[in-house]
């Protein structure tokens, strides 16, 4: 059975995530320690005992979710599983950084610092209240793109996340996104809802954040991943470190082509997807993309025990 490891993005965060892995596996604990040291603060205390509103702040959520995913990966490795058991790795938005770290392309410390920078830059790129995002449910990507284009009216409104066949997220100026919600309903969307996010991710308004990431990424060592990474903006596998660096910059303003990424892996023969880290959001999307997919979740020590049979 050909396998892929996938890594969740923002929205999966929860207080207590990864704690049981850290208590059960020294290698998992070491990841949280490494992230704490890289950031110069006890992010692990916030993750395990803090306030969900503070954890949900983009600058905290991004490194926290990566730390949890990497801790789960290290726990798997301690039980004899390896990153090379997967034919491909992929991650949703910030999850792409987790995938790269898991595949050895980036160090954990560099990844933590990059994600802290990315979170801060994405948050500060647009003043609060100027941008927004909305989920359009029941429209495919072509229809959602048309809605976004029609709603723009000289402002920014783009299809930001192509999550699955019936869920596309649009992003841009708040008024344009609100117009998109009304247009989508008029065009037969089952639901169209504004999302409780703090900034309009993955659209042209994020250009200041893309510039900040270009500078940050220029200062880190990127090596070829042990397993090909399916890039969000390409929806196909990449291994060249300099291509990966360029795509991570492009990803800030570009669309997360998740539906196409999963479809591409299925076309390469992947039949089994392991979601590594917090939550089960990606598993739900994958099931809607490819009904026959075999799904496993690896977010706690009980999940790993179940994999061992």
matplotlib code that plots the C-alpha trace (Angstrom):
import matplotlib.pyplot as plt

x = [0.0, 1.6, 1.5, 1.7, 2.2, 0.2, 0.6, -2.3, -2.5, -4.0, -7.3, -6.2, -4.7, -6.0, -4.8, -3.0, -2.0, 1.1, 1.4, 0.8, 3.4, 5.9, 5.2, 5.4, 8.4, 11.7, 12.2, 8.8, 9.6, 12.9, 11.1, 9.1, 12.3, 14.0, 11.2, 11.1, 14.9, 14.7, 12.0, 13.5, 10.2, 8.1, 5.7, 5.2, 3.6, 1.2, 0.4, -0.3, -1.7, -2.4, -5.3, -6.8, -7.2, -3.5, -2.5, -4.8, -2.8, -1.1, 2.4, 1.8, -0.4, 2.0, 5.1, 2.9, 1.2, 4.6, 6.0, 3.1, 3.4, 7.2, 6.7, 4.2, 6.7, 9.6, 7.3, 6.5, 10.2, 10.9, 8.5, 10.3, 8.3, 10.3, 9.7, 10.8, 7.9, 6.0, 6.3, 5.4, 4.8, 2.6, 1.1, -1.7, -0.3, 2.0, 1.8, 4.2, 6.9, 6.1, 6.4, 9.8, 11.1, 9.8, 11.6, 14.9, 14.9, 14.8, 16.0, 13.4, 14.9, 14.9, 11.4, 10.2, 11.8, 10.5, 7.0, 7.1, 8.3, 5.6, 2.9, 3.9, 4.3, 1.0, -0.7, 0.8, 0.6, -3.0, -4.6, -7.2, -10.6, -9.4, -9.3, -11.4, -11.8, -15.0, -15.7, -17.9, -19.5, -21.1, -19.3, -16.4, -13.2, -14.1, -17.4, -15.8, -13.1, -15.8, -17.6, -14.3, -13.6, -17.1, -17.0, -13.7, -15.0, -11.5, -10.6, -8.7, -10.8, -9.1, -9.7, -7.2, -7.7, -9.1, -9.7, -11.9, -14.6, -17.2, -15.1, -13.2, -12.0, -11.8, -9.7, -9.2, -10.7, -13.5, -16.2, -15.2, -15.3, -18.7, -19.9, -18.5, -20.6, -23.8, -23.0, -22.1, -25.5, -27.2, -25.3, -26.4, -23.8, -25.1, -23.5, -21.2, -19.8, -17.3, -14.4, -13.1, -9.6, -7.4, -6.0, -6.8, -4.3, -3.1, -4.1, -2.3, -2.8, -0.2, 2.6, 4.4, 4.5, 5.9, 8.6, 9.4, 9.5, 11.9, 14.3, 13.9, 14.2, 17.4, 19.1, 18.4, 19.9, 17.5, 18.6, 16.9, 14.1, 14.4, 10.9, 9.5, 7.3, 4.0, 4.0, 0.8, 1.2, 2.3, 0.2, 3.0, 6.2, 9.4, 12.8, 15.2, 16.0, 16.1, 12.7, 11.3, 12.6, 11.0, 7.7, 7.5, 7.7, 5.0, 2.8, 2.2, 0.1, -0.7, -3.6, -3.3, -4.1, -5.0, -7.6, -5.3, -2.3, -4.2, -5.5, -1.9, -0.7, -3.6, -2.6, 0.9, -0.6, -1.0, -3.8, -3.1, -2.8, -1.5, -2.4, 0.5, -0.2, -3.3, -6.9, -8.5, -9.4, -7.2, -8.6, -12.1, -11.0, -9.1, -12.2, -14.2, -11.5, -10.9, -13.6, -11.4, -8.5, -7.4, -6.9, -4.9, -4.5, -1.3, -1.8, -1.5, 0.4, -2.8, -2.8, 0.7, -0.2, -3.1, -0.7, 1.6, -1.4]
y = [0.0, 3.3, 5.9, 9.6, 11.6, 14.9, 17.7, 19.9, 23.7, 26.5, 25.8, 22.4, 23.8, 22.7, 23.2, 20.0, 18.8, 16.7, 16.5, 12.8, 12.2, 14.3, 12.3, 8.9, 9.5, 11.4, 12.1, 13.9, 15.8, 16.9, 18.5, 20.8, 21.6, 22.5, 24.8, 26.5, 27.1, 28.3, 30.9, 31.8, 31.2, 28.3, 27.8, 24.3, 25.7, 27.7, 24.6, 22.4, 24.7, 28.1, 30.0, 28.9, 32.5, 33.1, 29.8, 30.7, 33.9, 33.2, 33.8, 31.1, 28.7, 28.2, 27.0, 25.2, 23.1, 22.3, 21.3, 18.9, 17.4, 16.9, 15.4, 12.9, 12.1, 11.5, 9.2, 7.2, 6.9, 5.7, 2.8, 1.9, 3.8, 6.1, 9.2, 7.1, 4.8, 7.5, 8.0, 11.7, 14.3, 17.3, 19.9, 22.4, 26.0, 26.1, 22.3, 22.4, 23.6, 20.7, 18.3, 19.8, 19.6, 16.0, 15.1, 16.7, 19.7, 22.2, 21.9, 22.0, 25.2, 27.0, 25.9, 27.2, 30.6, 30.8, 30.0, 32.6, 35.2, 34.0, 34.2, 37.7, 38.9, 37.5, 39.1, 42.5, 42.6, 43.9, 46.1, 44.2, 44.6, 45.4, 41.8, 38.7, 35.1, 33.1, 29.4, 28.7, 25.2, 23.4, 25.2, 23.7, 25.6, 27.0, 28.3, 29.7, 31.4, 33.1, 34.3, 35.7, 37.5, 39.0, 40.1, 41.8, 45.0, 46.6, 45.2, 41.9, 38.7, 35.4, 31.7, 31.1, 27.4, 24.7, 22.3, 19.6, 19.3, 21.2, 23.6, 26.6, 29.5, 33.0, 35.7, 39.5, 42.9, 42.5, 44.1, 42.1, 38.8, 39.8, 40.3, 36.9, 35.3, 36.8, 36.0, 32.4, 31.9, 33.4, 30.9, 27.9, 27.4, 25.2, 27.6, 30.6, 31.7, 34.3, 32.7, 33.8, 34.5, 37.5, 38.2, 37.4, 34.6, 33.4, 36.4, 39.4, 41.5, 39.2, 40.6, 42.3, 38.9, 37.3, 39.9, 39.2, 35.5, 36.0, 37.7, 35.1, 32.1, 33.6, 33.1, 29.4, 26.2, 24.1, 20.6, 18.1, 16.4, 12.6, 12.2, 14.4, 17.3, 18.0, 21.8, 23.8, 26.1, 23.5, 20.5, 18.2, 16.9, 19.0, 18.0, 20.8, 23.0, 26.3, 25.5, 24.8, 28.1, 30.0, 28.1, 28.9, 32.6, 32.2, 30.2, 33.3, 35.0, 31.9, 29.4, 26.2, 23.7, 20.9, 19.1, 18.9, 17.9, 14.9, 14.1, 14.2, 11.8, 9.4, 9.5, 8.5, 5.4, 6.7, 4.8, 5.6, 9.0, 9.4, 12.7, 13.6, 16.0, 17.8, 17.2, 15.4, 18.2, 17.0, 13.4, 14.9, 16.8, 13.8, 11.5, 14.0, 14.2, 10.4, 8.3, 5.1, 6.6, 4.7, 7.3, 7.1, 9.8, 10.1, 12.7, 10.7, 7.7, 5.6, 6.2, 4.9, 1.8, 1.1, 1.4, -1.2, -3.5]
z = [0.0, -1.1, 1.7, 2.1, 5.3, 5.5, 8.0, 9.2, 9.0, 11.1, 12.8, 14.2, 17.3, 20.7, 24.3, 25.4, 21.9, 21.8, 25.6, 25.8, 23.1, 25.0, 28.2, 26.4, 24.0, 24.9, 21.2, 21.1, 24.2, 22.7, 19.8, 22.1, 24.0, 20.7, 19.7, 23.1, 22.8, 19.2, 20.1, 23.5, 25.3, 26.7, 23.8, 25.2, 28.4, 26.2, 24.1, 27.1, 29.8, 28.2, 26.8, 23.5, 22.3, 22.8, 21.2, 18.2, 17.5, 14.2, 15.5, 18.2, 16.3, 13.4, 15.4, 17.9, 15.2, 13.6, 17.0, 17.6, 14.1, 14.5, 17.9, 16.4, 13.7, 16.2, 18.2, 15.1, 14.4, 17.9, 17.2, 14.0, 11.4, 9.1, 7.0, 4.0, 4.6, 2.7, -1.0, -0.5, 2.2, 2.0, 4.4, 4.3, 4.3, 7.4, 7.3, 4.3, 6.7, 9.0, 6.0, 5.1, 8.6, 8.9, 5.7, 6.9, 4.5, 7.3, 10.9, 13.6, 15.1, 11.7, 11.0, 14.4, 13.8, 10.2, 11.3, 14.1, 11.4, 9.0, 11.6, 12.7, 9.0, 7.9, 10.9, 10.4, 6.5, 6.7, 9.4, 11.5, 9.9, 6.4, 5.2, 5.6, 4.5, 3.8, 3.1, 0.1, 0.5, -2.3, -5.1, -7.0, -7.6, -11.0, -9.7, -6.6, -8.7, -10.8, -7.7, -6.3, -9.6, -9.8, -6.2, -6.4, -8.1, -8.1, -4.7, -3.9, -3.7, -4.6, -4.2, -1.4, -0.4, -2.8, 0.0, -1.5, -4.2, -2.2, -0.1, -1.4, 0.8, -0.6, 0.8, 0.3, 1.2, 3.7, 1.6, -1.4, 0.6, 2.0, -1.6, -2.5, 0.3, -1.1, -4.7, -3.8, -2.1, -5.1, -7.3, -5.4, -2.7, 0.2, 2.7, 2.5, 5.8, 7.0, 8.8, 12.3, 11.1, 11.9, 8.4, 4.7, 4.1, 0.7, -1.4, -2.9, 0.3, 1.9, -0.3, 2.6, 4.4, 1.2, 1.2, 4.8, 4.2, 1.2, 3.6, 6.3, 3.9, 2.4, 5.7, 6.3, 5.0, 2.9, 1.8, -0.5, 1.5, 2.2, 0.5, -2.3, -0.9, -2.8, -2.9, -2.2, -5.1, -7.6, -6.6, -7.6, -6.0, -5.7, -4.3, -5.4, -2.3, -4.3, -6.0, -2.5, -1.2, -4.0, -3.7, 0.1, -0.7, -3.5, -1.1, 1.1, -1.6, -3.7, -3.4, -1.4, -4.1, -1.6, -3.7, -6.7, -4.4, -3.1, -6.6, -7.9, -5.2, -5.9, -9.6, -8.5, -6.7, -3.2, -1.5, 2.2, 3.9, 7.5, 9.1, 11.4, 14.2, 15.7, 14.6, 11.7, 9.4, 6.5, 6.8, 6.2, 3.2, 1.7, 2.2, 0.2, -2.5, -2.8, -1.2, -1.4, 0.5, 3.6, 6.4, 9.7, 12.3, 14.3, 17.1, 20.3, 21.7, 21.4, 17.7, 17.4, 19.5, 17.1, 14.1, 15.7, 15.9]

ax = plt.figure().add_subplot(projection="3d")
ax.plot(x, y, z, "-o")
ax.set_aspect("equal")
plt.show()
